[in-house]
Amino acid sequence: MNLLPQICATRPALGRTRYLRFRVTAPDMEPVERYVPVEQGTAELPIVPPGKGRVLEVRGYTDLPRAGGRVVALGRSRAFEVPASAGDARPTVSVAIRQVDTYTYPSTAQGACESLAEPRAAHTATLLEDGRVLLAGGYRTGSDGVDSTVSSAELFDPMTGAVTRVPALESPRAFHTATRLPGGKVLLAGGEVRTVEGVLPVRSARVLDVAQGTSTEVELAVARSHHAAAMDAGGRVLFVGGVGAGGEVVARAEGYDASTGQVFSVSTPVPRVGMAAMPVQDGRRIAVVGGSDGAELRPEVLFFSFEGGSFVPVGEGARLREPRRDAALVPFGGPERLLYVGGHASPGGVEDARLLASSELVSPGAETQVSPGPQVFARSGLCAVALPDGRVMTLGGVRGPVSDPHVELLVPGRDGAAPALLGLTPPAQPRHHHSCTVLEDGSVLIAGGQSEDGSQRTTLDDLLVYTPVPLD
């Protein structure tokens, strides 16, 4: 076993640890665990029965739990296989362990702090099948205050902390979408390019095969940025809304079939910007929530399913109680309940808009229900991610002309109880147009973004990993 404590410029991951707990779980076995003093390290790992899908979790405790010890460090391995034959080689399992409730700067094996190869905001971050994260595109603000669009892409490996360049995108783009396709490829679609002539929407898409180091261009039916995309269970991607040529709201929807590599038309128009899209009901449907048509906020919750060779609207869409745009949509307490959180109550920009300190719960089903969600810190353009245990973490966004620093943890209520909100310590720099990605071990990667204080704009190049305190 390789235990990889993150040290970098922060306190060592095991600095307050007296005991380590090694716990192995899998769907076909009872958990096995062992507590050992930290100085003993990995000398006495628990015996694991043979089989696939084993996951090793390592926790650092200030003392034994029965003596009141607290969890101060945490890490989980990727799933591994233990061979049945004693003659077969035993697997080498690596675990990156980090302090909980702390923003950790990734580090290399030599202990150097890692950062993005290039500052970027309004980029995409996609978790790949091998656990790495692809960060692509975006924009950056130069020392002269002028924005330029980024054409580079890079890979972050959470296990080693390494950042590596990948071949540059054929065309720069920001405010695009990234969808992980079946087979591990990534579809980067649309976006915009910032030039001296102004902002130009992008019509093209690219399918990146990171493993092979190749990419294939796909031509969309319409140029769009600030749009939404979601994939159903059959590998078909729905594109809706966005901003097109001349700043007009795009009404035309379209789809992409990963099995054929073809773009197909969708007859139902969805003229929206500032909305969100997400698969529901095990990917049989795609929900489109919120946004504005440019003149009015749209309260209708739309659902699409793939029938007869295209996406078609289905069901009686419910209505938001408090229409909004530029909010975050994320599963809450499980895959079949969505939380639509934050945003602002103006069909246009956020500068003079009323920020919303509320959220709404959308429960798709035979009859879609919309109910009030927990109160939150008021801001727009925030990121929100669903943790494996059902909690939701939100971070950053904008409040008028400045970046918002707030970070919060939303905890679903149990047995009918109301959800709870916990304010978390913010990172050193507030940000918007950043990315938040849940890693395989349940930690959250926060990458780049724009930091603005009303007088100065800075495009960030930092990488932060936040490990939430476990519920149990």
C-alpha positions as CSV (number, residue, x, y, z in Angstrom):
1,M,0.0,0.0,0.0
2,N,1.1,3.5,-0.8
3,L,-0.1,6.1,1.7
4,L,0.4,9.6,0.1
5,P,0.0,12.4,2.7
6,Q,-0.6,15.8,1.1
7,I,1.9,18.3,2.6
8,C,2.8,21.1,0.3
9,A,2.5,24.5,2.1
10,T,-0.2,23.4,4.5
11,R,0.2,21.4,7.7
12,P,1.0,17.7,7.2
13,A,-2.0,15.6,6.7
14,L,-1.1,13.3,9.6
15,G,0.2,16.1,11.9
16,R,-2.6,15.6,14.5
17,T,-3.1,11.9,13.9
18,R,-2.4,9.3,16.6
19,Y,-4.3,6.4,15.2
20,L,-5.1,5.2,11.6
21,R,-8.2,3.3,10.8
22,F,-8.0,1.0,7.7
23,R,-11.4,0.0,6.5
24,V,-12.1,-2.1,3.3
25,T,-15.6,-2.3,1.9
26,A,-17.2,-3.9,-1.2
27,P,-20.8,-4.8,-2.2
28,D,-20.2,-8.6,-1.7
29,M,-18.5,-8.5,1.7
30,E,-18.9,-7.3,5.2
31,P,-16.5,-4.4,6.0
32,V,-13.2,-5.3,7.6
33,E,-11.3,-2.7,9.6
34,R,-8.3,-2.3,11.9
35,Y,-7.0,0.6,14.1
36,V,-3.2,1.0,14.4
37,P,-1.0,3.6,16.0
38,V,0.2,6.1,13.4
39,E,3.9,5.2,14.0
40,Q,3.1,1.6,13.0
41,G,1.8,2.8,9.7
42,T,0.7,0.2,7.2
43,A,2.4,-2.7,8.9
44,E,-0.8,-4.5,9.8
45,L,-3.4,-3.9,7.2
46,P,-6.7,-5.9,7.6
47,I,-6.9,-9.2,5.6
48,V,-9.2,-8.7,2.7
49,P,-11.1,-11.5,1.1
50,P,-10.6,-12.0,-2.7
51,G,-13.0,-10.3,-5.1
52,K,-13.5,-7.2,-7.2
53,G,-14.7,-3.7,-6.2
54,R,-12.7,-3.4,-2.9
55,V,-12.2,0.1,-1.6
56,L,-9.8,1.0,1.1
57,E,-10.6,4.0,3.3
58,V,-7.9,5.4,5.6
59,R,-8.9,7.8,8.4
60,G,-6.6,9.6,10.8
61,Y,-7.9,10.0,14.4
62,T,-6.7,12.2,17.3
63,D,-7.4,9.2,19.5
64,L,-9.4,6.0,19.4
65,P,-13.1,6.8,18.7
66,R,-14.2,5.1,22.0
67,A,-11.9,7.6,23.8
68,G,-13.4,10.6,22.0
69,G,-11.0,10.7,19.1
70,R,-12.0,12.9,16.1
71,V,-11.4,12.4,12.4
72,V,-8.7,14.8,11.2
73,A,-7.5,13.1,8.0
74,L,-9.2,11.0,5.3
75,G,-8.5,9.3,2.1
76,R,-10.0,6.6,-0.1
77,S,-8.5,4.4,-2.8
78,R,-9.9,3.6,-6.2
79,A,-11.7,0.2,-6.5
80,F,-9.3,-2.7,-6.7
81,E,-9.3,-6.5,-7.1
82,V,-7.9,-9.0,-4.7
83,P,-7.0,-12.2,-6.6
84,A,-8.3,-15.5,-5.4
85,S,-5.1,-17.4,-6.1
86,A,-2.4,-17.1,-3.5
87,G,0.2,-17.2,-6.4
88,D,-1.1,-14.1,-8.1
89,A,0.5,-10.8,-7.3
90,R,-1.3,-8.8,-4.6
91,P,-2.4,-5.3,-5.8
92,T,-0.6,-2.2,-4.7
93,V,-3.2,0.2,-3.4
94,S,-2.6,4.0,-3.3
95,V,-4.5,6.4,-1.0
96,A,-4.0,10.1,-1.0
97,I,-4.8,11.2,2.5
98,R,-5.7,14.9,3.4
99,Q,-6.7,16.9,6.4
100,V,-10.5,17.2,6.7
101,D,-12.2,20.6,6.7
102,T,-9.1,22.1,5.1
103,Y,-8.2,23.5,1.7
104,T,-5.2,21.5,0.6
105,Y,-2.9,22.6,-2.2
106,P,-1.9,19.5,-4.2
107,S,1.7,18.5,-4.1
108,T,4.1,16.5,-6.2
109,A,6.2,13.6,-4.8
110,Q,8.9,16.2,-4.0
111,G,6.5,18.3,-1.9
112,A,6.2,21.2,-4.3
113,C,2.9,22.9,-4.6
114,E,1.0,22.4,-7.9
115,S,-1.2,24.9,-9.7
116,L,-2.8,25.1,-13.1
117,A,-0.4,25.4,-16.0
118,E,-2.4,28.5,-17.0
119,P,-4.8,30.8,-15.2
120,R,-8.4,30.2,-16.4
121,A,-12.0,31.1,-15.6
122,A,-15.3,29.9,-17.2
123,H,-13.5,26.7,-18.1
124,T,-14.8,23.1,-17.7
125,A,-13.6,20.4,-15.3
126,T,-14.6,16.8,-16.2
127,L,-13.9,13.7,-14.0
128,L,-12.5,11.0,-16.2
129,E,-13.0,7.2,-15.8
130,D,-9.5,6.8,-14.5
131,G,-10.0,9.4,-11.7
132,R,-8.2,12.3,-13.3
133,V,-9.8,15.6,-14.1
134,L,-9.7,17.3,-17.5
135,L,-9.6,21.1,-17.3
136,A,-10.2,22.8,-20.6
137,G,-10.6,26.2,-22.2
138,G,-11.8,29.3,-20.4
139,Y,-10.6,32.9,-20.4
140,R,-8.0,34.9,-18.6
141,T,-7.6,38.6,-17.8
142,G,-4.3,40.1,-18.8
143,S,-2.3,42.8,-16.9
144,D,-3.9,45.4,-19.2
145,G,-7.4,44.3,-18.1
146,V,-8.2,42.7,-21.5
147,D,-9.7,39.2,-21.6
148,S,-8.4,36.6,-23.9
149,T,-9.8,33.1,-24.6
150,V,-7.8,30.0,-23.6
151,S,-7.1,27.2,-26.0
152,S,-5.1,25.0,-23.6
153,A,-6.2,21.9,-21.6
154,E,-4.6,20.0,-18.8
155,L,-5.0,17.0,-16.6
156,F,-5.0,16.9,-12.8
157,D,-4.2,13.6,-11.0
158,P,-5.6,13.6,-7.5
159,M,-3.6,10.6,-6.5
160,T,-0.2,12.1,-7.4
161,G,-1.0,15.8,-7.3
162,A,0.5,16.2,-10.7
163,V,-0.7,18.6,-13.4
164,T,0.1,17.7,-17.0
165,R,-0.6,19.4,-20.3
166,V,-2.6,17.7,-23.0
167,P,-2.7,18.8,-26.7
168,A,-4.2,22.2,-27.1
169,L,-7.8,22.5,-28.3
170,E,-8.1,23.3,-32.0
171,S,-10.1,26.4,-31.1
172,P,-10.2,28.5,-27.9
173,R,-13.5,28.6,-26.0
174,A,-15.0,29.7,-22.8
175,F,-18.5,29.3,-21.3
176,H,-18.8,26.0,-23.1
177,T,-20.1,22.7,-21.8
178,A,-18.2,19.4,-21.2
179,T,-19.9,16.1,-21.2
180,R,-18.2,12.8,-20.4
181,L,-19.4,10.3,-23.0
182,P,-19.6,6.5,-22.8
183,G,-16.2,5.0,-23.2
184,G,-14.5,7.9,-21.4
185,K,-14.4,10.5,-24.2
186,V,-15.3,14.1,-23.5
187,L,-17.5,16.3,-25.6
188,L,-16.6,20.0,-25.5
189,A,-19.4,22.0,-27.1
190,G,-20.0,25.6,-28.1
191,G,-18.8,28.4,-26.0
192,E,-17.4,31.8,-27.0
193,V,-14.2,33.5,-28.2
194,R,-13.3,37.0,-26.9
195,T,-11.6,39.1,-29.5
196,V,-10.9,42.8,-30.2
197,E,-14.0,42.8,-32.4
198,G,-16.1,41.5,-29.5
199,V,-17.5,38.2,-28.2
200,L,-18.2,35.6,-30.9
201,P,-20.2,32.4,-30.1
202,V,-18.7,29.1,-31.2
203,R,-20.6,26.7,-33.4
204,S,-18.2,23.8,-33.3
205,A,-17.7,21.0,-30.7
206,R,-14.8,18.6,-30.2
207,V,-14.8,15.0,-28.9
208,L,-11.6,14.5,-27.0
209,D,-10.1,11.0,-26.4
210,V,-7.6,11.8,-23.6
211,A,-6.3,8.2,-23.5
212,Q,-5.5,8.2,-27.2
213,G,-4.5,11.9,-27.4
214,T,-6.9,12.6,-30.3
215,S,-9.8,14.8,-30.9
216,T,-12.6,14.9,-33.5
217,E,-14.5,18.0,-34.6
218,V,-18.3,18.1,-34.7
219,E,-20.3,20.9,-36.3
220,L,-23.3,22.0,-34.3
221,A,-26.5,23.4,-35.9
222,V,-26.1,26.8,-34.2
223,A,-23.4,28.8,-32.4
224,R,-24.1,29.1,-28.7
225,S,-22.4,29.9,-25.4
226,H,-23.7,30.0,-21.8
227,H,-26.0,27.1,-22.7
228,A,-26.8,23.9,-20.9
229,A,-26.1,20.2,-21.8
230,A,-27.0,16.9,-20.3
231,M,-26.7,13.3,-21.4
232,D,-29.3,10.6,-21.0
233,A,-28.8,6.9,-20.2
234,G,-28.4,6.0,-23.9
235,G,-25.5,8.4,-24.5
236,R,-27.5,11.1,-26.2
237,V,-26.7,14.7,-25.3
238,L,-29.3,17.5,-25.3
239,F,-28.2,21.1,-25.9
240,V,-30.6,23.9,-24.9
241,G,-30.6,27.6,-24.8
242,G,-27.6,29.9,-24.5
243,V,-26.4,33.2,-26.1
244,G,-25.9,33.3,-29.9
245,A,-24.9,35.8,-32.5
246,G,-25.5,39.4,-31.6
247,G,-26.2,38.5,-28.0
248,E,-29.6,37.0,-28.9
249,V,-31.0,34.1,-26.7
250,V,-30.8,30.8,-28.7
251,A,-34.2,29.1,-29.0
252,R,-33.1,26.1,-31.1
253,A,-32.4,22.9,-29.3
254,E,-30.3,20.0,-30.7
255,G,-28.8,16.7,-29.7
256,Y,-25.7,14.6,-30.2
257,D,-25.6,10.8,-30.3
258,A,-22.3,9.4,-29.0
259,S,-22.9,6.0,-30.6
260,T,-23.0,7.5,-34.1
261,G,-21.1,10.7,-33.7
262,Q,-24.0,12.6,-35.3
263,V,-25.8,15.8,-34.4
264,F,-29.7,15.6,-34.7
265,S,-32.4,18.2,-34.6
266,V,-34.8,18.8,-31.7
267,S,-38.1,20.3,-32.8
268,T,-39.1,21.8,-29.5
269,P,-37.6,25.3,-29.0
270,V,-36.1,26.2,-25.6
271,P,-35.3,29.9,-25.7
272,R,-33.5,30.3,-22.4
273,V,-30.3,31.5,-20.9
274,G,-29.1,31.1,-17.3
275,M,-30.9,27.7,-17.0
276,A,-29.5,24.3,-15.9
277,A,-30.0,20.8,-17.3
278,M,-29.6,17.4,-15.6
279,P,-30.6,13.8,-16.2
280,V,-33.2,12.3,-13.8
281,Q,-35.0,9.0,-13.3
282,D,-31.8,7.0,-14.0
283,G,-31.1,9.0,-17.2
284,R,-34.5,8.2,-18.8
285,R,-35.3,11.9,-18.8
286,I,-33.5,15.2,-18.8
287,A,-34.8,18.1,-16.7
288,V,-34.3,21.8,-17.8
289,V,-34.9,24.2,-14.9
290,G,-35.0,28.0,-14.6
291,G,-33.4,30.7,-16.7
292,S,-34.7,33.6,-18.7
293,D,-35.9,34.1,-22.3
294,G,-34.2,37.5,-22.3
295,A,-37.3,39.4,-21.4
296,E,-38.9,37.3,-18.6
297,L,-37.8,34.6,-16.1
298,R,-39.2,31.2,-17.0
299,P,-40.8,29.3,-14.2
300,E,-41.6,26.1,-16.1
301,V,-39.6,22.9,-15.3
302,L,-39.3,21.0,-18.6
303,F,-38.6,17.3,-19.1
304,F,-37.3,15.6,-22.3
305,S,-36.9,12.0,-23.2
306,F,-35.5,10.4,-26.4
307,E,-38.3,9.0,-28.5
308,G,-38.5,8.4,-32.3
309,G,-34.9,9.5,-33.0
310,S,-35.0,12.8,-31.1
311,F,-35.6,14.5,-27.7
312,V,-39.3,15.3,-27.1
313,P,-41.0,17.0,-24.2
314,V,-42.8,14.7,-21.8
315,G,-45.0,15.0,-18.7
316,E,-46.7,18.0,-17.2
317,G,-43.8,20.3,-16.2
318,A,-44.1,21.9,-12.8
319,R,-43.4,25.5,-12.0
320,L,-40.8,27.1,-9.8
321,R,-42.3,29.0,-6.9
322,E,-39.6,31.7,-7.3
323,P,-38.3,32.0,-10.9
324,R,-34.6,32.6,-11.1
325,R,-31.6,32.4,-13.4
326,D,-27.9,31.6,-13.0
327,A,-28.7,29.3,-10.1
328,A,-27.0,25.9,-9.5
329,L,-28.8,22.6,-10.0
330,V,-27.6,19.5,-8.1
331,P,-28.9,16.3,-6.7
332,F,-29.8,16.6,-2.9
333,G,-30.0,13.6,-0.6
334,G,-30.1,11.2,-3.5
335,P,-30.4,11.1,-7.3
336,E,-34.1,11.7,-7.5
337,R,-34.4,15.0,-5.8
338,L,-32.8,18.2,-7.3
339,L,-31.8,21.3,-5.4
340,Y,-32.0,24.6,-7.4
341,V,-30.1,27.0,-5.3
342,G,-29.2,30.7,-5.4
343,G,-29.3,32.8,-8.5
344,H,-31.0,36.1,-9.1
345,A,-34.5,37.4,-9.9
346,S,-33.8,39.4,-13.1
347,P,-34.2,38.3,-16.7
348,G,-31.0,40.1,-17.5
349,G,-27.6,40.5,-15.9
350,V,-26.7,40.3,-12.2
351,E,-25.3,43.8,-11.7
352,D,-28.6,45.4,-10.4
353,A,-30.6,42.2,-9.8
354,R,-32.1,41.0,-6.6
355,L,-30.0,38.1,-5.4
356,L,-31.9,35.2,-3.9
357,A,-31.1,33.7,-0.6
358,S,-33.4,30.7,-1.2
359,S,-33.5,27.4,-2.9
360,E,-36.2,25.1,-4.3
361,L,-36.5,21.3,-4.3
362,V,-37.6,19.6,-7.5
363,S,-38.8,16.0,-7.1
364,P,-39.4,14.4,-10.6
365,G,-42.0,11.6,-10.7
366,A,-45.4,10.8,-11.9
367,E,-46.4,14.3,-10.7
368,T,-43.4,16.6,-10.4
369,Q,-43.3,18.4,-7.1
370,V,-41.6,21.7,-6.3
371,S,-41.2,22.7,-2.7
372,P,-39.1,25.3,-0.8
373,G,-35.6,24.3,0.0
374,P,-33.2,25.6,2.6
375,Q,-32.1,29.2,2.9
376,V,-28.6,30.0,1.7
377,F,-26.2,32.9,1.3
378,A,-27.5,35.2,-1.4
379,R,-25.4,35.1,-4.6
380,S,-25.5,34.2,-8.2
381,G,-23.4,32.1,-10.4
382,L,-22.3,29.8,-7.6
383,C,-21.0,26.3,-8.0
384,A,-22.7,23.4,-6.2
385,V,-21.7,19.7,-6.0
386,A,-23.4,16.6,-4.6
387,L,-21.2,14.7,-2.2
388,P,-21.5,10.8,-2.2
389,D,-23.3,10.9,1.2
390,G,-26.1,13.2,-0.1
391,R,-24.9,16.5,1.2
392,V,-24.3,19.5,-1.1
393,M,-21.4,21.9,-1.0
394,T,-21.7,25.3,-2.5
395,L,-18.9,27.8,-3.1
396,G,-18.4,31.3,-4.5
397,G,-20.4,33.2,-7.1
398,V,-21.0,36.9,-7.5
399,R,-22.7,39.6,-5.5
400,G,-23.1,42.5,-7.9
401,P,-19.7,43.6,-9.1
402,V,-17.6,41.5,-6.6
403,S,-16.8,37.8,-6.1
404,D,-18.6,36.2,-3.2
405,P,-16.5,34.3,-0.5
406,H,-19.2,32.1,1.0
407,V,-18.9,28.3,1.3
408,E,-21.7,26.3,2.8
409,L,-22.6,22.6,3.4
410,L,-26.3,21.7,3.0
411,V,-27.4,18.6,4.9
412,P,-30.6,16.8,4.0
413,G,-33.0,16.4,6.9
414,R,-33.7,12.9,8.2
415,D,-37.1,11.4,9.0
416,G,-38.9,14.5,7.8
417,A,-36.6,17.0,9.6
418,A,-35.7,20.3,7.8
419,P,-32.4,20.5,6.0
420,A,-29.5,22.1,7.8
421,L,-27.0,24.7,6.6
422,L,-23.4,24.8,7.9
423,G,-21.2,27.7,6.9
424,L,-17.6,26.6,6.1
425,T,-14.4,28.5,6.2
426,P,-13.9,30.1,2.8
427,P,-10.7,29.8,0.7
428,A,-8.2,32.6,0.7
429,Q,-9.6,34.2,-2.4
430,P,-13.3,34.7,-3.3
431,R,-14.1,33.6,-6.8
432,H,-16.6,33.2,-9.6
433,H,-16.5,31.4,-13.0
434,H,-14.5,28.7,-11.2
435,S,-15.1,24.9,-11.3
436,C,-16.0,22.5,-8.5
437,T,-15.6,18.7,-9.1
438,V,-16.3,15.8,-6.8
439,L,-13.3,13.4,-6.9
440,E,-13.6,9.7,-6.6
441,D,-12.6,9.8,-2.9
442,G,-15.4,12.3,-2.1
443,S,-13.2,15.3,-1.9
444,V,-13.9,18.5,-3.9
445,L,-11.5,20.0,-6.4
446,I,-11.8,23.8,-6.8
447,A,-10.0,25.1,-9.8
448,G,-9.2,28.6,-11.0
449,G,-11.9,31.3,-11.6
450,Q,-12.1,35.0,-11.5
451,S,-11.5,37.0,-8.3
452,E,-12.9,40.6,-8.4
453,D,-13.1,43.1,-5.6
454,G,-14.8,46.0,-7.4
455,S,-11.5,47.6,-8.5
456,Q,-9.3,44.8,-9.7
457,R,-9.9,41.5,-11.6
458,T,-7.5,38.6,-11.3
459,T,-7.8,35.3,-13.1
460,L,-6.7,32.5,-10.7
461,D,-4.4,29.6,-11.4
462,D,-4.8,27.8,-8.1
463,L,-6.0,24.2,-7.4
464,L,-7.5,23.5,-4.0
465,V,-8.8,20.2,-2.7
466,Y,-11.4,20.3,0.2
467,T,-12.1,17.1,2.1
468,P,-15.4,17.3,4.0
469,V,-15.7,15.9,7.6
470,P,-17.5,12.5,7.2
471,L,-21.0,12.2,8.6
472,D,-20.2,9.1,10.7
